[in-house]
Amino acid sequence: MKPKVTIEDIARLAGVSKATVSRVLNERSNVKAETRERVLRVMQEQGFVPSLAAAGLAGGRSRLVGVLTPPLTQPTIPEILRGVAEAIEHTDYEIVLYSTNASQNPTTIVNRILALGLTSCLLVIQPGPLTSRLQQLASQGLPVVVIDDQGSLPDLPSVGIDNRVSAYQATMHLIRLGYRRIAHLQGPDEFRCAQERYQGYQQALADAGLPLDPALVFSGTFETSSGRSCAATLASLSPTERPDAIFIANDQMAYGFLSAAEALGLRIPQDIAVVGFDDIPLSAHVRPPLTTIKQPFYEMGRNAVELLLSLLHAQWSQPASSTEGGHQPPIRIQLPTRLVMRASCGALTAHRRQEEEPSFSDD
């Protein structure tokens, strides 16, 4: 087996002392920027797991599960964490929770988590740029599971949804309601989930024999401001140019769209029907209530913990000699989504209109 890289190795390769490497790991301020960058680069190149973490894994019986999340202000995170907490509640384990923000280097945070030598496994929500580092750690024996990875498909155990199928369902719902000029507000193109939702939208149009009009596809950021900008653009179009429906790639952008549309005099759903994606709690309470794809965030958290602990227990039960062998594909759990129908898509209005229309017979 490949020998483990030690802190002494990192110090030697970076041309610094062990104390300097330790200060870098603990984000001490008394390290020159160029020295810090050199040490971090060497750690990355060598796939370094801090020795305390390696010792903890060798002892093999920590009862702490490390959980790394994006900012807790993200509306999807609390429900995922509720599933994580309730799954952990029925075990002998405890959670050690770490939250990142835009000013922090996530790789550094992972190194600090491992340097503490307390956690025996790691659950990461939306790892993004961390993916390659997590793959290194997993290859060195650290049980890792990711939730809702938004970057390239990781070679890691994961829990998520089928974004293509879900977006297809959302778009087909609008088509079945009779809408034919259907716009799409995308998420950022660097996110795989945004690309897949666009692909689902494309496929639904193709299957229904409807043309894909590039003028009806708008770029967004997953933030409410994108929804407001999109609404302003559509409000500036003439009624003949304007789409009669729009599929928006997440609920946050849909909120911005709905609020701006109302201010600009666009009636929802009479002028434009709207379907979102996520079904976070506010979606039932905006005006009009938002039709959307419900992601099973709570179930993601529960399933991820169960998968992570099963990987940890399997590792503990394996004799050391059995850790070598061929590469096994990672376990990927895809949970089902469902369409939650509310007023914004016009389906409820159409249903009432059909009930009110007189029926005719041949008599």
Secondary structure, DSSP 8 states (H G I E B T S, - for coil): ------HHHHHHHHTS-HHHHHHHHTT-SSS-HHHHHHHHHHHHHHT---HHHHHHHHH----EEEEEES-TTSTTHHHHHHHHHHHHHTSS-EEEEEE--TTS-HHHHHHHHHHTT-EEEEEEES-GGGHHHHHHHHHTT--EEEES--SS--SS-EEEE-HHHHHHHHHHHHHHTT--SEEEE---TTSHHHHHHHHHHHHHHHHTT----GGGEE---SSHHHHHHHHHHHHTS-TTTS-SEEEESSHHHHHHHHHHHHHTT--TTTT-EEEEEE--GGGGTSSS--EEEE--HHHHHHHHHHHHHHHHHHHHHS-GGGG-SS-----EEEE--EEE--GGGSHHHHHHHHHHS------
